[in-house]
Amino acid sequence: MTPTRTTTHTIHRPDATPVHLVVDETGTGRPVLLLHGGAGPMSVQPFATLLADHHDARVLVPTHPGFNTTPRPDDVTGVRDLAALYVALLEQLDLHDVTVIGNSIGGWITAEIAALHHPRVTKAIIINGVGIDVPDHPVADFFALSFDELTDRSYYDPDRFRLDPATLTDRQKALMGGNRQAIAVYGGQSMTDPTLTDRLGRITIPTLVLWGQADRIATPDYGRAYAAAIPTARYQPLTDTGHLPQIETPGRTLEAVWNFIDHGTQRPSDSDSPTESAQTPSPTATASTPASQPAPRVAPASKSQMSLMIWAAVFPTLIALQLLLRNPLADAPMALRTLILVTLAVPITVFGLMPPLQRLRALLITHTHRA
């Protein structure tokens, strides 16, 4: 298991008090900023270790100020404030080519970071995020749900993850209460921002919207609306998974995440295929499947072009024949003249036919792709 180290970074801000960010870091390699949701950093820390154990990734998990009893300056009150803080963290650590991943409210922060167009951030992955306002598909009222109701809505198989509140220690209860207050500060009662959708339309980096299909906090239709609002986004469903894929199905989530980090650069069509291979394609399939390559673009040859190519093939043969009929070969035996004709004409004719043959092959390839 890759070791984790915890560091407190002081982020200095112009005309404002510094912010002390607690950051857990694990692994080496490509930088990944992994942002937790309302359940706190513990909801993504095991996934950070999984990612670092299996791939060359340097994973940073900051604790949002106010969570886990960490200090929160009075002027850090919104998701956009957190986005600005994390961009400042990337600058302070001089990280480049960063992939930002976030779950739930962490997905919202990820979207806000992507909308900032910061050159250090090159990819974004939103996992069952919140934040946008989708008519007829509201985010569940987190604050009105009991502990059991929240568990039921968060998982495909809630009984695997159900906790008895009576077994929690006083410290655990205090942490959960403090985290609940922090969520209210950042996300408000509705966990949405009516202005977010407009900002999503400005995102230009490749973005994966990964969605557990059993989520009843933010439904799959909500997730599709999220992806549709981002010009560069791809929506990828995860079956048998709820609001917290990194906890409920970490293996499949890891595969989807790393495939995108390693290969995801374009926006393919939306797919809700129930098969696992379609939902999380292997790196080989993503990178080298012929269907993923564009068909050659070859313009059809005109009649005049075809005539010229045929003449180019026949003309060398006529020249060879003319040379053959001249002295001194005219008095040579017929067998010798025939041998010389074949020796000269065949290679010249083959080379003369190469351009039209190559053209014909390209046209056939084009026709096959179109069919």
C-alpha positions, 0 to 999 in steps of 0.5 A: 500500500502506497504511504500517505503523508499529510501536510498543511499548506498556507495559501496566501491571498491578496487583501485577505487572511491566509487559508491553511489547507490540510492535504493528504498526498499519496503516490508519484506520477501524474498529478491528480486533485481529488475532491471529496463531497459532503461525507468528508475526506474519508469518502475519497481517501481509500480511492486515492490510495487505490489509484496510487497503488495501481497507476503512476499517479500523485494524488492530492486530497485536500480537506475543504476548510470547515470539514473535520474541524479544520479552520474556515476563514469567514470570507470562504463561503462558496464553492467558487471560493474553494475552486480559487483556493485549489487553483492557488494550491496547484500554483504553489506546488507548481503542478502541471497537466493536472486532472481534477476529480470530484464527487458530489459537492466535490464534483461541483468544485471540479466543474468550477475549476474547469470553468476557470480555464487555468492552464495547469488543469487539463482534464476534469472528472465529475462523479455524481456531482451536484450544483446545477439547477435541473427543472423536474430533477432536483437534488434531494433535500440532504438536510431533510433526510434521516441517516437511514434515508440518506443511506438508502438514497446514496447506494445501490445496495444500502445495507452493505453500508448502513451504520447504526448511529448508536455505535458512533463515538462522540468524536465521530458525531461531532465531525459529522455535525461540523461537516453538515454545517460546512456543506450548508455554508458552501452549497446552501439548502438546495445544493445548487447555483442557478448561474452554474449552467452558464459557466459550464458552457465555457469549459473547454478541457476534456471532461468525463461525467461519471454517474452511478445509475442507482443514485437517488440524491442526484438522478441519472437524468440530472447527470445527463443534464450536467454532461449536456451543459458542458461542450467537451463532456462525455457521460458515462453510466455506472450500473449497480452504483449509487451516489458514491461510486468510489466507495460502492464500486471502486474497481470499475470506477478506477478503470473508468477514471484511469482510462479517461486520464490516459486516453480521454480527449474527445467527446464520444456519443452518450451511451447507456449500454448495460455491458461493463465493457461498453461502460469502461472500455479497456485502454487498448480498445480506446486507443487502437480500435479501428472504428475509433479512427477516422476514415480516409478522406479521398475525393472521387476521381474525375473522368479526365483524371482517370483518362490521364492515369490510364494513359500514364499506364499505357504510354510506357508500353507504347514507347517500349514497342516503338524502340523495339521496332527500330534498328538494330533490333528490327532484324533480330529473331522474333523470340529475342524481340519478344523477350526484350519487349516483355523485359521492358514493358512489364516493369514500366507498365507496372510502375505506370499502373501504380498511381491508378491502383493506389487511387483505386485502393483508397477509393475502395477503403473510403467506400467501405468506411462509408458503408 
